[in-house]
């Protein structure tokens, strides 16, 4: 498709989606896919209720919190596996990657029952590689498998006339994006010494979170990339970026947007300032981490279509200082001024000397490559794993999941709400409040990913470490879960909607436009397994499977 193609007003309005993202794309340019569902087209929401009280829509109890090797849902709901690790997704023979995470549904022409589904793949358990690795060092074939099974899957999915969601493996759109593909670097770091003069790098990996753009593409986040780089010998400076991909165009260039900074990206969330500039919020999925924000230099123009991607090449990168309520710009001048001042005490969390930092930070490109270090140096607030940032579509306030930080004694985490000054996403000042605190009093622990539905309910998936599940301070929460919290109204009562299999966690909450179907990923079941002969999980319990498999599921009410 021509990047500069003019967009009609109706088509652009179609981009202002109806599920989890503020100003996200809902559809663009898909053709016909054949037979469609009939009765399943009824315009009913997943939860058919008229108030914001979540308990009016389903009847969860503490019994939803269980310690079992299954995906347990609240009464009245059912799930089906659409794709699991290793399943064939197209006629070419590509297979579904491992540890699926973020999802985004792109409906065909606004359809409720078919479209493209983006699914990120965060990591690969080396124990469960195809040939069963039991060695200290990976063979070349295992390294290739490790890289292939990260990245993303693009699926063509549809709901048939029996109400079941299926993959269309014959679709021209079904394909993989992996750690083996060629990816272009864009923006201020491209070709600089900071990345060893690279302009093109190998693949994208550790793809946990993500977000949709205003022009119909996906931004996918490279998160915990370090171990894969060690196992495969890849240059770690080429990873930890936000990558843009077009789910509709297999020939579109994959781009790593270096102006958004390099760190353990938890997710991205895009919006617009009051003067039309593109805003990108980013969480950092690490202990003692920061919250980031990018403001484009130029303004979004819907008539430019996908050429608006260029807006992500040039802008200012900020990090949040919660003590002052300021978004602090990350510049080489500010960093240099601090580290060259003998009175400035180098933060111990950096594990660097003054001399080593002076050697690292020579030019602005270095600030983007070492964005975490730069943010800490200029005074951004170190936080307890702020993994996910999302925008409430009703009032445009930010919600940030601070998962936990055992080193600081924050075992259960919290969700914090940011208010940008004058309700302008482009502001450089903000205030905040604590929205919800994890722990026994709230019924959940360790919020990981967040998503809003159109009624303003906040969906929270938890990320208690597998080694902590059903033990000690986390025993009463049982397995990881999926919770719903009303973001407005008189009650903030937390309700548990689902419980994950052993060792697993949920991610990737997204909806069809009518919210009749919820898509959800179940990742790393059986993660604590040490030997393949002693599996800690066998989910999803499919005939012929001999290992646990991460999987994408669709959830519907039984009445549907």
BELTA-V49997 format. One record per backbone hydrogen bond with DSSP energy under -0.5 kcal/mol. CO is the residue of the C=O (numbers start at 0). NH is the residue of the N-H. If there is no record, write none. Layout:
co = (CO/CO)
nh = (NH/NH)
//
This chain:
co = (1/2/7/8/9/10/11/12/14/19/20/23/25/37/38/41/45/46/51/52/53/53/60/61/63/65/65/67/69/71/73/75/77/79/79/82/83/86/89/93/93/95/98/101/103/103/104/105/106/106/107/112/113/114/115/116/117/118/119/120/120/123/124/125/125/128/138/139/140/141/142/143/144/146/146/148/149/150/151/152/152/153/154/154/155/156/157/157/159/163/165/166/167/168/170/174/176/177/177/180/182/183/185/185/186/188/191/191/192/194/197/198/200/200/205/205/207/208/209/210/212/212/216/217/217/218/219/220/220/221/222/224/225/226/227/228/228/233/234/235/239/240/240/241/242/243/244/244/245/247/248/253/254/254/255/255/256/256/257/260/261/261/262/263/266/268/270/272/275/276/277/278/279/280/281/282/282/282/283/285/288/290/291/292/293/294/297/300/301/303/304/305/306/307/308/309/310/313/315/316/317/318/319/319/320/320/324/325/325/327/328/330/331/332/333/334/335/337/339/340/343/346/347/352/353/354/355/356/359/362/362/363/363/364/365/367/367/369/370/371/372/373/374/375/382/382/383/384/384/385/387/389/390/391/396/397/398/399/399/400/400/400/401/404/404/405/408/409/411/411/412/413/414/414/415/415/416/417/417/418/419/420/422/423/427/428/430/432/432/435/438/438/438/443/445/448/450/452/455/456/456/457/457/458/459/460/460/464/464/467/470/471/473/473/474/477/479/480/481/481/482/483/484/492/494/494/496/497/498/500/501/503/504/506/509/511/514/516/517/518/519/520/520/521/522/523/525/530/537/538/541/549/550/551/551/552/553/554/555/556)
nh = (4/306/11/12/13/14/14/15/16/451/23/16/106/40/41/43/47/48/53/55/56/57/63/64/65/67/478/69/71/498/76/557/555/81/553/551/86/95/92/88/89/85/121/119/105/117/106/115/108/109/110/158/107/156/105/154/103/152/100/150/206/125/127/128/132/131/142/143/144/145/146/147/148/149/178/97/151/120/176/118/154/174/116/156/167/114/159/165/162/159/157/168/170/90/173/153/151/180/203/202/200/255/188/257/189/191/194/196/195/197/190/184/182/202/207/222/101/220/267/218/24/215/212/219/244/210/242/207/222/264/224/228/229/230/231/232/233/235/237/238/262/221/242/256/219/254/217/246/248/249/251/183/243/256/185/257/241/259/260/262/370/371/264/284/282/280/278/275/299/272/295/270/293/268/291/265/266/284/285/384/382/319/281/317/279/315/277/303/304/306/307/308/309/310/311/312/313/296/294/329/292/327/321/380/324/325/429/320/327/318/330/334/335/336/337/338/339/340/341/343/345/349/350/356/357/358/359/360/361/365/366/366/367/368/369/261/370/373/374/375/376/377/379/378/288/384/403/386/402/283/400/398/392/395/391/417/389/401/415/386/387/402/413/407/409/408/410/404/445/446/437/401/434/435/399/417/432/397/419/430/422/423/424/426/326/420/418/416/434/414/441/442/443/438/462/460/458/455/486/452/458/459/484/450/482/447/448/467/468/470/473/474/469/476/477/469/499/461/496/497/459/494/457/485/483/496/73/481/71/503/525/479/522/520/518/514/45/511/554/509/552/506/522/550/504/526/528/533/540/548/544/84/521/81/82/519/79/517/77/559)
//
